[in-house]
Amino acid sequence: MKHAYLIIAHNEEPLLQMLISSLDDERNDIYVHVDRKASFDGGTLRTSKSKLTVLLERFDARWGDFSLVEAELELLKTANIHAKYDYYHIISGVDIPIKSQDYIHAVCDVNSKLEFIGIAKASNEDLQWRSGHYFLFSREFKSKNLMIRMMRQMFLRMQDLLGYKRNNDIELKKGSQWCSITSDFVEYLLDREYEIRRRFHNTYCPDEVFIQTLCWNSPFKNRICNPEDEFDSCRRFIKWNNGTLEPIQVSDARAMNESNRWFARKVMRFDDMVKIRRRLFGDE
């Protein structure tokens, strides 16, 4: 099987290079989007076995904004043009593989029709708030500007008063942005790029909704690995604590090793990544 790794990188070039080196395998091709705000352009990144492609177009990707979906779509389109891969793994630049490439390829060989997509437990009210409204200033969700926040809230309130709702004709789902999907489903997504833009532009955190929602409302729904367990289904080791993403620690290595997860996120320090890999794989 041939796999494509699609990496969304924002910073930390040494961590990114170590991640790429850990994926460097003749069975893999690697595609990287380097955020426009990053202090590097990816020109020094290297592989010895995998084909490495750094996207020329660099989006200024913002938390909660559709620009993250733009980066994902561009990675998917670029990879799909180059080849038809058995699996496309979407990961971040501060992820770390916690299983070997032999292990990941073997599981995918046996389960070649599964979509490793996480479906989170979420109320309909939460999903409708995220994707049923039109959000002003969606590139500024983290802004502390009081005027921006007040205008956004007033516009949301106006939509509620007028009974305006987006995406009320499909069942909405959300989950981890990070997933591993088949070539068939990638084709399905790319064929619906216009629909993705129409439905999810100026919504809240569409990167956590568009893949899950399109898959759930398609023939691929029955191919979701485990719709009852978000992180088992997407095979990601992610530490959430009361809604806060906690970085991976060296002390998590044993739990990661004993899990069936393929990747962990996120690693904050280069030294931690080195130590974790040493504990997991005996790297020197």
N, C-alpha and C positions, 0 to 999 in steps of 0.2 A: 504494500500500500504506500501511497505517497501522501504526505501531510503538508499543509500550509500553516505556518505560525504567523499570526497577524498581531503585531505589537503596537500598542498605543503608548508612546513614551512622552513624558513631560519634562523630565530633568534627570539628574543622576547618571551621567554617561558611563562611569565605571561599573555601576550596577547593571546597566543595560548591556554593556559588552559582556559581562559575566553571564547574564541570562542568555544572550545569543550564543555564547560559547557552549553553554550547557545544552542547547538545542541543535548544535552543529552536527548534523548527521546526514548521510547521503540519501536517506529516505525523506528528508524534510527540505522545504524551501521556506525562507524567512522574509517577511515583509514588515517594514517598520515605518510608522508615521511619527515624526518628531514634531512636537508642538512648536508653533511659530514663536512662542515666547521663550523657548529653551535657549540656553546659551551656546548650544552646539547644533550642527546641522546633520550629524550622522555620517559625515564623509569619512571619518576615521574608523568606523565600525568594520569589523572583519570576520570572515568565516573561512574555513579550509575545506569543508565538505558540502555544506549547504549552499544553494544559490541565495544570495542576499540582495534584496531590493529595498532601497530607502526611497520613499515617495518624494517626488519633486514638489508636489503641492503640499504645503504645510498650513493646516488650519489653526486658527487661534481658538483652541477648544476651551470652553468655559464650563465649570461645574453646573449641572442641571440644565444646560442649554442644548439645543439641537445640533450645535457644532460638534458635539461628541458623536452623534449619529453620522454626521458628515464624514468624520474621520473613519468610522467603521465601514461605511458604504464605500469609501474610496479604497480602503484596504481590500474589501471583498471584491470590488470590481477589478482592481489591478491584478490580484491573484487569479481570479477567474479567467481573465484574458490570457494570462501566461500559460495556464494549465488547468485541467480538471482534477482536483484533488479529492481523495477519499474523505478527508476531514479537514476542516478549517478551524483552528483553535484561536479564539480571540483572548488575548492576555494583555496585561499592562507591563510597562517597562520596569516595574519594581516587583514583579512576580518572581517566584522561584519554582522550578520543577521539583517535585518531591518524590517522583517515581522516574525510573529510567525510561529511555526511549523504547527499549525492548518491551517493557511492561505496557506502556501506553499503546504502542502499535499492536501488541498482542490482544489487548482488550478490545481495541477497535476492529481488529480482524474478526473476532468472534461475534461482535455486536455491530456489524457494519451498517445496519439500518437505523440504529438508535440516534436520537438527537439529545445530546448532553446539555440540556437547557434547564436552568433552575426556575421553578415556579414558587414564588413566595406566598405565604399566607397573608392575605390582605383583604380588608373589607371593601365592599362596593363603594362606600362613601369615600374612602381614601383614593380608590382608583378613579372615581368620577372627579374628585377634586384635582388630581394630577392631570388627567387627560381629557376631562370634560369642559375645561375652561380655556380661554385664550389669555395667556400671561403677557402683560407688558414687560418690557425690559428683561427679557429672559436671559440675556447675557450678563445680567447684573444681580443674580439671585443672592450672591454673597456680599453685595454692596451694603454699606452701613448708612448710605444716604437716605435720610428720613423722607425727603420728598419723593424719591423713587419708590420707596416702600409704601407710602401713603397712596400714591397714584395707582400702584399695582393693586392694592387692597380695595380701593374704591372701584376700580374697573371690574374686579372679580365680583364685588357685591352687586354692581349694576347688572352683570350677567345673570346672577341668581335671581334678582328681582324681575328681570325680563323673561326668565325661564329659558335662557340660552344654554344649550348643551352640545358639546362636541362628542363624537364617537359613541353616541347612544344606540347605534345600530349593530354593535358588535360586543362580544364579551371581553372585557379588558382583563389583562393579566400583567403582573410585573415580577421581576426577579433580578438576580445578579446579571450585570452587563456581560460578564465573562462566561463564555460558553464554547462548546465544541460541536460543530454542526456539519452535516453531510453536504456533498456537492449538489444533490437534488434540492435540498432546502435552500442552499445559497442561490441557486437558479430561481427558485420560487420568490425569494426576497428581492432579488435584483429586477425581476420582471414587474415588481410592484413598487418600484422606487417612487413613482409619482404618488401612489396611494400613501406611502410612508410619509412623504413630505406634506401631503395635504392633511393627513390625520394628526401628525405629531409635532409639526413645527409650532413653536411658541406654546408648548405644553411643559409640564414640570418633570424634569428628569426622564425625557423620552428614551434615553439609552437603556433604561431599566424596564421599558414597557414594549417597545416596538417589536422586538424579536419574539417575546413571549406571547404578545397578543396575536400577531400574524400566525404563529405556529398553532396556537390554541384554536383559531378559527379556520383551520385548514385540514386537509387530509393527513398532515404530518402530526397532528395532535396525538394520535395513538402510538407515535414513535418516540415521544418524550420518555426519557429513561426512567425517571421516578417523580411524577408530578406531585407526590405527597411529601417529598423531602427536597427542599431547594438545593442544598449544597451537596447532598449525595447525588442528585440528578446532574448537576453541572460539574461534579468532580473537583470542586474547589474547596480548599481549606481556608476559611475566612473567619476571623475572630470579631464577632460583634458583641458589644457590651452596652446594653441600654441604648441602642441606636448609634453607638459610636464605634467606628472601625479601629481596632487596636492593631498595632504593628506586630508582626511575627517576631518571636524571641527565640534565642538559641534553645531555651528550655522547652520549646514546643516541638523539638525535633522528634522526640519519641512518639508523641501523639500523632504527628504527621506521618511517621514511618508506619505506624500501626493502622492508619486509616486506608481507605481505598481511593483517596483523593489524588489527583495528578499534579495540581499546582497549588501553591500557597501565596497569599498576599496579605499585607504588603511588607517588604523588607525595607527598613529605613537606612541601614548602615552597611557599607561594604564589608566590614569585618564580620558582621553578623551573617551575611550571606556565605562568606568563606567558611565560617564555623558550622553553619547549618549543613552545608554541602559535605563537609568533612564527616559530620555525624551520620548523615544519610547514606553517603556513597563512599566514604573513606578517601575523599579527594585530598591530595597533597597540595 
